[in-house]
C-alpha cells in the first residue's frame, strides 16, 4: 500500500494457507486495468511465510498490485476472509470485492465482464458466473451451471449454492452493513453470506465460464463435507422463507449426508 485511503475500483481477496504454487498460478490469470485494482492476500499462518518477491519468482509478472496480510496462526478461512474485509474497510476505498482461491484460474475477461455488468445494473449486490471444476492435471473436469436471474437463484439456493465462491464479486458496502462472513456456520460461511445478501439485494449469475476452480480432494469442502452439509441445513432453516422449499431443501441435504462424495463426483463426470 502506498497510502491509507487509496481508491481502487476492485479488490481481489485471496486467502492462502501452505499453497504458494497455487497462489502463483492464480495470480498469473488475473487481468485488469493497471491502477484500478488491488490483490489482497491473507496468509493464514502458512508454515513457510512468503513475501511479494516469493510470489513473483518464476512467474511472468514483474509487477502486481499485491498487498499481503500475514497471520501468525492458522485460524481458518472465515477468520482470514473477515480479516481481509476489515483491512479493506480500514485502509482503502473500494466499491467492489471479488473472490479467488489459490489454484483457481480466471478467464482473462472475467473482471472486465463482471464490473461492466455491475455498472449497468447498479442494484445487483452479488454477481457470480458459471465455472468449470477441474482436478489438477486435467484428469477430471465438469461444468457447473445454475440459473441466471434473481428469482430463479432464490429458489435454487434451497437446494445448492448457486454462487461458487471464487466466481463472485459483491458490493462492499452491502457486505459491510451485514457484518462480513458469519462465523457460526462452519465450512459454509460463503453460503450463509450469499443468503444474507440475497435477502436484501438483487443477485445475478453470468452464463459464461469465467473461472476454472481447482477440484482438490484434500480441500475444505471434501475433508469436512458432513460438517459443511450440516451448516447448509441450518442455513436453509434460518434464512429460507418458503416452507415447501425449505422442507425439500433440508430433505435433499439429509440425503446427501448419506451418499459418499466419490459417488457424487462420478455422477458429475457423466453429466
Phi, psi and omega in degrees: 000136178277317181201149178297147178081008179297142183266135172226150174283327187216139170238127180260114186263122184227108170282150181215132175221110176054040181215059182296320181294319176295322177298314179300316181300317180292318182298324180295340182270351184278126178228126172195172186293130180302134178089351183256355183217159177229137173260115181256112181256127176253105177281106188275058176072037179303146182297327175246099180302148180231159177234184183297324179296321177298320182294318185280342182296133179067017174249171179273358183266133174262336178219134172221140178283075187250137169232134184245128169260125181255115174267135185290328182234150178286110183251003179096162189293325181297315178297319180296315180296316181291328173298317178296315180296321178295322178296318177301314180300320187276339193237336183224168172249119188206116182285334186234140174237130176248157179245148172204140179253156180299130181099345180273149187240128178270141165298141183300341179263000189310302189287331174297314183293314183292317181291326176294319178299316180292328177294317181284335181239077189292349180267348179287123183265337183218129182229129175238193177208168168291164181206169168259144164252133185216134173284149176305138182089359175061027180281342184209131185207138175212157181272147175239109181241139181220167177300158188260333192253153193306310184295324177291321179297317180303318179291318181298326185295341174292337189247335176195165178282111180289340183253105174286125193309312183289356178264351193271156169220136183224160178282124188295325183297328178291314181293325177299317179292326181284339178099025176071199185285128178294135183269353187270009179235083185305130175067011177219030182298327179291316178303317179294315180297320181294323174299316181299315179297315182301330181278353180235349183208153175297152179229167179202158175234130176276130182278052178225147181273089188266351180217141168256114183266129181289127179265104187245119181297341179263007184287172183301313186295329180278309185294331183240037189300315182294319177297320179295316180297322177297318177297319178299320178300314180295322180296313178300319180294322185278324189256340182289151183244344184255116188302313182298316179293321177301315181299314180292320180296316179295321178298316179299317180297319179296324177293317180299328179298336184262355183257128179300142182298325180298324178293320180296317178296320179297322178294321178295326180297334181273350184284000000 
